[in-house]
Structures are given as structure tokens and as C-alpha cells.
Amino acid sequence: MRAGLIASVLLAYSLQAEPLLDRFETLDRNLWHVAEYDFIHPAFDTDWRSSQAVADNGLRLKLSPHDGLNRFVGASIRSLETHHYGIYRSRFRAGKGDDVVTGFFTYTGPHYGTRHDEIDIEILGKDPTRLHVAWFVDGELTNHFIPLGFDASESVNDFAFEWLPEGIRWYVNDALVFEASANDGPLPSIPSHLFANIWAVDPSIAVWPGVVEPATTTSAYFDSISFEPTATVSTSDASS
């Protein structure tokens, strides 16, 4: 009975979910919220300003030195709507520099009235030849680094993840590079907002991405972002 109810909810969500495709001819405020605030977080040395996100046939997210609460000012966009199971894809070029992170990810958490679930694609500027894949379930992190065979800060490439109840699959230029299965442990399951950002990491955790130079100025370029919902169960499954 409970399994049938859960399946019915997932089916209803998948049928209602709308696909998303944005090539950023402009920054559509009907699709995206652009962050504009000083950010207090132990992992971040970055405040957010909307002026750091510039769209003109592509989205440029900029990071630069900043005289404020944090030493840097970066850019972050968030989908106004939440999304769930499906394929999330972006064509982007990452920013470069130690302590710089370019992110494309889904997130929900206490600010949105839920537990912390998250799925990440990240490029760390200290070594942009590796992809950082990660996921959080109720705040618990699992992560892996994947060799790319190229420098993600030098050219635009296609990065994607497919989020399903039974697993998550990460792709680079349409090639499967990593897979996490529900058989191996819990996976994110809460509908989430979609983000893209660039930020500098706080020096206290520099062992992860490196130590940023105070004068670092860089940017990430997003050619496009898309989401395609996936039907997660059949009608017969939902009624069982």
C-alpha cells in the first residue's frame, strides 16, 4: 500500500514536471533567482552579487576580489521551480585558479523546509582536469573525483547527471563516467532547486581545492542549462 502511494506521488510529479532549456540570450528572472547578499558559511569566502552574473547569448559567472564580509564576490543562480527525477545538463567552461569552484547542482535544505539533499557536478580550479561528483542525503556527503582527460577551464564541454530513484549517473560529453546505485546506499529523493555558481573556498578547508591568490579574477561560462524530466514509474506500478 505504502509503496503504491509513493509510486503514485512520483508518477504525478513526473507528469507535471516541465522541461527546461535556457541558452541565456538574457537572464530570465521568470526562471532564475540571482543571488544578492553577503554569505555567512564556514566553507565559503564569497559574497554573492547579481552584477557578477552576465547573460548575453551565454551566461558568464564572475569571481573577483571584494572588500566586504568575505574576500571575494561571486555569482550564483537558482531555479525558481524545484525539479526532481530526470536529466540535468549544462555546457560550460569552468573558472580557473586555486580555491575556485565552478558548480552545477541540485540542492534543497532547511532554508526550503526540507532535509539537505544535493547532487553535484563541480570543477575545482586547482586541477580542472578532474570532475568532482558528489551527493548529500540528509546532510551526509559521498563524493568521488573522476579524471577527465582534458582541462575543463580551457573549453566548453557537456556535463550531465541523470537522477532516478534507483541511481544517479554522471556523463561528460555524453560518455558515462560514474554511477551511484540505490543498492549501495541512500540517494537524494527530495525535489530540489537547480543551481549554477562560481565561488572561492574559505582558507580553513584549502586542503580540498587549494589556496586562492588574493588577486584572483576568473569566470565560468555557461553556454546552456537544461532539465528533461523522466517518468519514474509506469501506471501499473503506481496502482500496485
N, C-alpha and C positions, 0 to 999 in steps of 0.2 A: 504493500500500500504506500509506504513512505517513498520507496524507490520510484513508483509510478508518479507520485506527486512531484518529486524532484525533476523527473524527466519531463513532465508537463510544463513545469516552470521554465526549464531550459529551452524546450521547444518553442514556447511562446516568446521568449526573449529573442531567439534566433530568427524567428519570423518577423519580429518587429524591428530588429536592428537595421539601421540604414548604412549602406556603404559610404565610404569617404574617399575622395581623391582631391588633393589640393596641390597645384603646381605653383602656387604663391605668386600669381600675377600681381596681387595685392595681399595685404594681411587682413583676412576676412574676420572681423570681430564677431560675426554671427557663428563662426566655427571655433574660434580660438580666444582664450583669455591670455593676455600678455602680462607677465609679472611686473610689478612696480612697487617694490618695498625693500627695506633693509631686512636681511635674513639672519636670524639667530639660530645657528645649528652647529654643533661641535665638529662636524665633518667639513663644513663649508667656510671658505674665506672669500665669499662672494655675496654682494647685494645684487638685486635684480632691478633693471631699468628697461622700460619699454623702448626707449630710444636705441637700445642695443640690438633690437630685432628689426631688420630692414627687409621688406619684401618688394621685389621688382623682377618678375619672371624668375623666381627662385628666392629662397629665404636665407639671409645672412645673419647668423647669430654671433655677436661680437663679444670679446673679452678684453678688458683693458684695466690699467691701474686706476685706483679710485681712492679719494680722500674721504672716507666715510666710516661706517661701523666696521666694515671689512676692507681689506686692502685692494679688492678687485670688484669690478662691476661686470656682470654677465647678462645673459638673456635666457628666458625660459618661456615657452608657450605651452598651453594646456588646452585640450579639447573641452568645449563646454559640455558636451554629452559624454556619458560613460559608454564604454564598449565592452564586449565580452568575447566569446569564442569566435575565432576567425583568423585571418592572415593580416598581419601588420607589416607594412613595407615602407622603406624610405630609401631614396637615392641621395647619398650625401658624401661630402668630403669633410673629414674631421679636422678640428683645430690641432695645432702642434705646439709642444712645449711641455717641459716637466711640470707636473702638478695640474695639468689641464685635462678636463674630462669632457668629451662630447657624448651626450646621451640621447637615446631614442628608446622610450619605455612606457609601460603602463604602470599606473600606481593608484592605489586607494589606501586610506588610513584613517586614523582617528579624526583628523580635520573634516573628513567627509562622513563621519559617523559609522565607520566600519573598522574591522581589524586591518592591519598592514599587510596587503598583498601587492606584489610587484613582479614584473618581468622586464629584464634589462638587456639592451644592446648598448655597450659602451666601448669607446676607444680612448685609451689613456695616452696622452700626448708624449709621454716619455718613451713609449715604444708603440707607435701606431702600426706596427706590423703584426700586432696581436689583437684579437677580438676578446673582449670581456663579456661573457654571458653570465647572467645571474637571475635568481628568483627568490622572492621572500614569501613565506606563508606565515601569517600571524606574527610578522616581525623576525622570523628565523631565516637567515641567509644561507643559500647554497650558491656557489659560483665556480666558474672554470675559465681558463684562458685558452684560446684557440689560435694557433699560428695561421696567418692569412696568406703569406707568400707574397705580399705586396705592402706598400706604405699607404694606409688609408687616409693620410693627410695630403697626399700628392694628387689624388684624382677622385672623381665621383664614382662610387660603387653602389651596388644594390645590396641592402641588408634587410632581412626579414625574419620574423618568427611567426610560427603557426601555433596558436593556443587552442587546445582541445581538452575535453575532460580527461582523456586518457594519456595526454602527454603534451610536451612543448618541443617544437623542432625549430632550430635556427638555421638560416640559409644565408650564404654570401654569393652574390651573382648567380642565384638560382641553384647553387650546389648545397646539399645538406652538409652542415659542418658539426652539428651537435644535437643530441636528443635526450630529453629527460622524460622518464616514464612514471606514471602514477603507481606502477608496481614497485618502484624503488623508493617511494616516499610521497608525502603530501605535496600537492601542487596548488598554485593560486586558483581561486574559484570565484572571487567576488568581482562583479563588473567594475571597471576601472577607467580612469581618465588616461588619455594618451598625451605624452609629453615629448618635447624635444628641447634640449638645452645645451649650454656650454658654461663651465664653471671651473673655478680654481679651488683645490682642496686645501683644507686647513693644514698648517705645518705639523700639527700633532699626529697626523696619520700619513706623513710623507713617505713612509716605507712602502705604501701601496702605489702611489702614482709618481713619486719623485718630489723634489723641492722646486717651487716656482721661483723664477727670477723676478725681482720686484718690478722691472720694466716690461714684463711680458705683455705683448699685444698680439692677439691672434683672432681667428674667426673660423666658424664652421659654416659650410654652405649646404643647404638642403634643396635639392632640385625638385623633390616631390615627397609627399607623405600620403599613404593610402591605408584603408582598412576595408577588408571584404569579409562580412560575416559568414560563418559556416553553420549550416544546420547540424545540430549536435545529436539529435535522436530522430528516429522515424515516428510516425503517428502510431504505429502498432506498439513501439517501445513505450510511448507515453501512456498508453492505455493499459499496460500490463501491471 
